[in-house]
Amino acid sequence: MIPVIALVGRPNVGKSTLFNQLTRSRDALVANLPGLTRDRKYGEARSGDRPFVVIDTGGISGDEHGIDSEMAEQSLVAIEESDAVLFMVDAREGLNPADQSLALHLRQRNKSFHLVVNKIDGIDADVAMSDFYALGVESMFGIAASHGRGVRAMIADVLQSFPAEEVEEDEAFPNSTRVAVVGRPNVGKSTLVNRLLGEDRVVVYDEPGTTRDSIYIDYQRGDRDYTLIDTAGVRRRKNVKQTVEKFSIVKTLKAIDDAHVVVLVMDAHEGIVDQDMHLLGHCIEAGRGLVLAVNKWDGVEPDQRDWIKSELGRRLSFADYADTHFISALHGTGVGHLYKSIDAAFESATRKLSTNALTRILEGAVFDHAPPMVNGRRIKLRYAHAGGQNPPLIVIHGNQTGKVPNSYQRYLEKIYRRELKLVGTPVRIEFRTSDNPYSEKRNKLTQRQVQRKRRMMAHVKKNKKKKK
């Protein structure tokens, strides 16, 4: 098995920075702000030929209240899941009572842990590390995570305690269905993620902006593999004040691009607002499979339910291919039915389409409703073939295709979606005009043809004079 290493410590000691160094990525948000990380974040890393999994966690200070207590609970779960713990401390702040409390907790749990003294750049490392010998930790490393100083030697030493023969390449979830849960702040995204997983995997708190980073979670349900992505809520641009929230929104938009299927969560108590429409538009532009989830349905009055359903039909007519579910993530009502729509959208978005079937559907659509005339010439659409997946891309060849009106393109999209039984995914159509191979070739006449042409022109001019 691949070793699992958890990064724990007080807030703002550099855990996310070290996570990015080990995974050689920028997946974890990093800022000079305590408490930025709130959920457990997993990443794949490698030291030489030794793979391992690293877990980034929220800070533990020992006096957590409110949302901080939920963050600390996530960190304690990561400690239990790990094979080894990198206990990080701040060299510039020295030994802290919270560090002593956390070291005591690790000893009580009988966990193998290594003390990592971070931020030794620009100071005397020996002097900075001397304070932490009071913790009585045998294995201690001095690093500067932001510059990568000492990180490679540290992780190589940590992995020495795991036999090389027990470490195998993990090919888990290579073809998983990636599902991103998106929506405005405080509509119940994290609650829905926990309900889909069947465990308290991410922090849930009655406060907008609880989730700050995109959390990727691999799991199995039945015989299918999934990667669930919990994302930060996206507010209107004018309401975004903090720089951290701007990066959170960027992470959310990236998660949409990474996903196969997007579950857009809306709040039934607030109805459909403009920000929901903006998010829906971005999902459609990204071309991802789409499932709509109207959350908090259990607390809505019957009259308001009818109004919400009519508003959905009126305002979301352009996304009528997406299934809509009325759910309660808190109580689990209707959540299980989401999987059926997610699987259907994924199958439709990734289905292989044959050229023969696409061309036959095109011929039938043109026979029922021919393209319009342009400058006295009929637009001719000759054949079609598949151009890509997720979303399905259909390439249609013909002449004057650059003049096909948008209305006729939408007509073809609906025909293809109906005939191929595609659900939950947009259909993209790309037109290509066939090149005329003789357009730039001039026919060179022989001397005999030139003389015949002259005689013909003279005969035409003579007839014109007689008519006058």
PyMOL commands that set and color helices and strands:
alter all, ss='L'
color gray80, all
select helices_A, chain A and resi 15-23+67-81+97-108+125-135+151-159+164-166+189-197+237-239+243-258+274-286+297-299+302-315+317-319+338-350+355-368+401-403+406-419+447-467
alter helices_A, ss='H'
color red, helices_A
select strands_A, chain A and resi 4-9+41-47+50-56+84-90+113-118+140-142+177-183+215-221+224-230+261-267+289-295+323-326+373-374+377-378+380-388+393-399+428-433
alter strands_A, ss='S'
color yellow, strands_A
deselect
rebuild
show_as cartoon
